[in-house]
Amino acid sequence: MSNAPLLSVRGLAKSFGGVRAVDGVSFDLAAGEMLALIGPNGAGKTTCFNLVGGQLAPDAGSVLLGGVELVGLKPEAVWRQGVGRTFQIAETFASLTVRENVQLALLSHARRVLAWWRPARAQFVAEADALLASVGMAEQATRATSVLAYGDVKRVELAIALAHRPRLLLMDEPNAGMAPRERDELMALARRLAREQSIGVLFTEHSMDVVFAHADRILVLA
């Protein structure tokens, strides 16, 4: 059995003009592990996320996922390699139902977004409901996302991220705007799913209570 890390980052660097946003960051992340990335505002946490996820190209460094180099790949190609992401402000379609949001993610994963011969809402119903059940949202599948409490929207966003079966999940301040109990419930859910599905989770968080309660290890950017 291999002990190789799921994610291996080496010498990651990115500058904007004369500002070194990320300078020589290196770390490993194992499958099923929760790694917290912390530091003061301006330390480069979100830039680091964007470098790993392919939204930004590094000036130097390597990002290996399961031995595959992600540097140089476009964001969609990085996503296809098994990198999921949630955002500080939840990214969902408010005009769609909870189930339809997840169905759309499943259609994208199956490359059927532009398939016109079958109504989208008739596809992947069981798969969408299974994902919603895994995040505790099955009973709200037919509700409009626009009427949900913010903590529930975050659960839907997590189900969307899980729709393409990621090996690595990037959670950029997943608890922003949430009440303390909601924060703890969401991170406990992420931790359980990471363990059950062997997903490596890299997350940023300002609340040290959440970090120490749910992170296996902590990486500090100064």
Salt bridges, closest charged atoms under 4 A:
ASP23 OD2 - ARG20 NH1 3.29
ASP28 OD1 - ARG10 NH1 3.01
GLU33 OE2 - ARG217 NE 2.51
ASP59 OD1 - LYS14 NZ 3.89
GLU100 OE2 - ARG121 NH2 3.54
ASP129 OD1 - ARG99 NE 2.81
ASP172 OD2 - ARG85 NH2 3.42
GLU173 OE2 - HIS206 NE2 3.11
ASP184 OD1 - HIS214 NE2 2.83
GLU185 OE1 - ARG155 NH2 3.76
GLU185 OE2 - ARG181 NE 3.64
GLU196 OE1 - ARG192 NH1 3.12
ASP216 OD1 - ARG191 NH2 3.27
ASP216 OD1 - ARG195 NH2 2.83
